[in-house]
Amino acid sequence: MKYCAFLRGVNVKGTNMKMVDVCKVFKDAGMENVSSILASGNIVFSSEKNVSDLKKILEKSMSEYFSYEAFLFIKSLKEIENFWSGNPFEKNENFHSYTFVGNKGVEAVLMKEFEESSKVENEKGEIINDIFYWQVPKGNTLDSSFGKILGKKSMKDQFTSRNINTFEKILKKMNS
């Protein structure tokens, strides 16, 4: 079965790793057809194991190899297609659209945080098919109070985010 692992906190705040090394860790852990998309920690691979076993194996392998507390979220090709096709925001060069990959139910937590945060002009949050989507004007991602919430240590094992365009790249790789 084809999967994509989304690693949290890769190449930010001092956690630096080369994707070639990450791919090696995945291969050494028994994954097949391993490749990376971008430097933000998106690893496409194949395995016959179930998702919960994969998560345990890969988090342990990543933590040991890179000496950090690894968090990753594994999604199937069908789930990746849902992330891409569910995007409620029209493509607009003036905005960033983000999608959140995480634990079951995290979309409700994110929506609550979004609703309670102060917004920049034209900032939007929406849940579609249990997936939280966030749109923010370019240049305002870090100015948004919701954007600051995303880095909370208390939420580091709950989710990670990706620009919606990343899902398009992952789908192309998974379908090739």
C-alpha positions as CSV (number, residue, x, y, z in Angstrom):
1,M,0.0,0.0,0.0
2,K,1.2,3.5,-0.8
3,Y,1.5,6.1,2.0
4,C,2.9,9.5,2.7
5,A,4.4,10.3,6.1
6,F,4.2,14.0,7.1
7,L,7.0,14.8,9.6
8,R,6.4,17.6,12.1
9,G,9.0,20.2,12.8
10,V,11.5,19.2,10.1
11,N,14.1,21.9,9.1
12,V,12.7,24.5,11.5
13,K,14.0,25.7,14.9
14,G,17.3,23.8,14.8
15,T,15.9,20.4,13.8
16,N,17.8,20.0,10.5
17,M,17.9,16.9,8.4
18,K,18.6,16.0,4.8
19,M,15.8,14.2,3.1
20,V,18.3,11.7,1.7
21,D,19.1,10.7,5.3
22,V,15.4,10.6,6.2
23,C,14.7,8.3,3.2
24,K,17.6,6.0,4.4
25,V,16.0,5.8,7.8
26,F,12.7,4.8,6.2
27,K,14.4,2.2,4.0
28,D,16.4,0.8,7.0
29,A,13.0,0.5,8.8
30,G,11.7,-1.8,6.1
31,M,9.8,0.7,3.9
32,E,9.9,0.3,0.1
33,N,9.8,2.7,-2.9
34,V,10.9,5.6,-0.6
35,S,11.2,9.1,-1.9
36,S,10.8,12.6,-0.5
37,I,8.9,15.6,-1.7
38,L,10.3,19.0,-0.8
39,A,12.5,19.6,2.3
40,S,9.7,19.8,4.8
41,G,9.4,16.1,5.6
42,N,7.0,14.5,3.2
43,I,8.0,10.9,2.6
44,V,6.2,8.7,0.1
45,F,6.7,5.0,0.6
46,S,5.1,1.6,0.3
47,S,4.4,-1.0,3.1
48,E,2.1,-3.8,3.9
49,K,2.0,-2.9,7.6
50,N,-0.9,-1.1,9.2
51,V,-0.7,2.6,9.9
52,S,-0.5,2.4,13.7
53,D,2.5,0.0,13.5
54,L,4.1,2.1,10.8
55,K,3.8,5.2,13.0
56,K,5.4,3.5,16.0
57,I,8.2,2.0,13.9
58,L,9.0,5.2,12.0
59,E,8.8,7.6,14.9
60,K,11.1,5.3,16.9
61,S,13.6,5.0,14.0
62,M,13.5,8.8,13.3
63,S,14.0,9.6,17.0
64,E,16.9,7.3,17.3
65,Y,18.7,8.3,14.1
66,F,18.2,12.1,14.5
67,S,18.3,12.3,18.3
68,Y,15.0,14.2,18.6
69,E,11.4,13.5,19.5
70,A,9.9,12.6,16.2
71,F,6.2,13.0,15.4
72,L,4.8,12.0,12.1
73,F,1.4,11.4,10.5
74,I,0.8,8.7,7.9
75,K,-1.9,9.0,5.3
76,S,-2.9,6.7,2.4
77,L,-3.2,7.7,-1.2
78,K,-7.0,8.0,-0.9
79,E,-6.7,10.2,2.2
80,I,-4.2,12.4,0.3
81,E,-6.7,12.7,-2.5
82,N,-9.3,13.9,0.0
83,F,-7.0,16.5,1.4
84,W,-6.4,17.9,-2.1
85,S,-10.0,17.7,-3.4
86,G,-11.6,19.0,-0.3
87,N,-9.8,22.4,-0.4
88,P,-12.6,25.0,-0.1
89,F,-10.5,27.9,-1.1
90,E,-10.0,29.1,-4.7
91,K,-6.4,29.3,-5.9
92,N,-5.3,32.9,-5.5
93,E,-1.8,34.2,-5.8
94,N,-2.3,36.6,-2.9
95,F,-3.1,33.9,-0.4
96,H,-1.5,30.9,1.2
97,S,-3.8,27.9,1.8
98,Y,-2.8,25.4,4.4
99,T,-4.1,21.9,5.2
100,F,-3.7,20.2,8.6
101,V,-2.7,16.6,8.9
102,G,-3.1,15.1,12.3
103,N,-4.8,13.0,14.9
104,K,-8.5,12.1,14.7
105,G,-10.5,15.1,16.0
106,V,-7.7,17.6,15.7
107,E,-9.8,19.7,13.2
108,A,-12.3,20.6,16.0
109,V,-9.4,21.7,18.2
110,L,-7.9,23.8,15.4
111,M,-11.3,25.4,14.6
112,K,-11.8,26.3,18.2
113,E,-8.4,27.9,18.3
114,F,-9.1,29.7,15.0
115,E,-12.4,31.0,16.2
116,E,-10.9,32.4,19.4
117,S,-7.9,34.0,17.6
118,S,-7.8,37.5,16.2
119,K,-7.8,37.5,12.4
120,V,-5.9,39.4,9.8
121,E,-8.0,40.7,7.0
122,N,-9.5,38.0,4.7
123,E,-8.1,35.2,6.9
124,K,-10.4,32.1,6.8
125,G,-10.7,28.7,8.4
126,E,-13.0,25.9,7.4
127,I,-13.5,22.2,8.1
128,I,-14.4,20.0,5.1
129,N,-14.7,16.2,5.6
130,D,-13.0,16.3,9.0
131,I,-10.0,18.3,7.6
132,F,-9.1,21.8,8.7
133,Y,-8.2,24.3,6.0
134,W,-6.7,27.7,6.6
135,Q,-6.3,30.6,4.2
136,V,-4.2,33.6,5.1
137,P,-3.0,36.5,2.9
138,K,0.6,36.1,1.8
139,G,3.0,37.9,4.1
140,N,0.6,37.6,7.1
141,T,1.1,33.9,8.1
142,L,3.3,34.8,11.1
143,D,1.3,38.0,11.9
144,S,-1.8,36.0,12.4
145,S,-2.5,35.0,16.0
146,F,-3.7,31.6,14.7
147,G,-0.3,31.2,13.0
148,K,1.4,31.7,16.3
149,I,-0.8,29.0,17.9
150,L,0.5,26.4,15.4
151,G,3.9,26.4,17.1
152,K,2.6,25.6,20.6
153,K,4.6,22.8,22.2
154,S,1.4,21.4,23.8
155,M,0.1,20.6,20.3
156,K,3.3,19.2,18.7
157,D,2.1,15.6,18.7
158,Q,-1.4,16.5,17.4
159,F,-0.8,17.8,13.9
160,T,1.4,19.3,11.2
161,S,0.5,21.6,8.4
162,R,1.3,21.8,4.7
163,N,0.6,24.3,2.0
164,I,-2.1,22.9,-0.3
165,N,0.3,22.9,-3.2
166,T,2.4,20.3,-1.4
167,F,-0.5,17.8,-1.7
168,E,-0.6,18.3,-5.5
169,K,3.2,17.4,-5.6
170,I,2.7,14.4,-3.3
171,L,-0.2,13.1,-5.5
172,K,1.8,13.4,-8.6
173,K,4.6,11.4,-7.0
174,M,2.2,8.7,-5.6
175,N,0.5,8.3,-8.9
176,S,3.6,8.0,-11.0
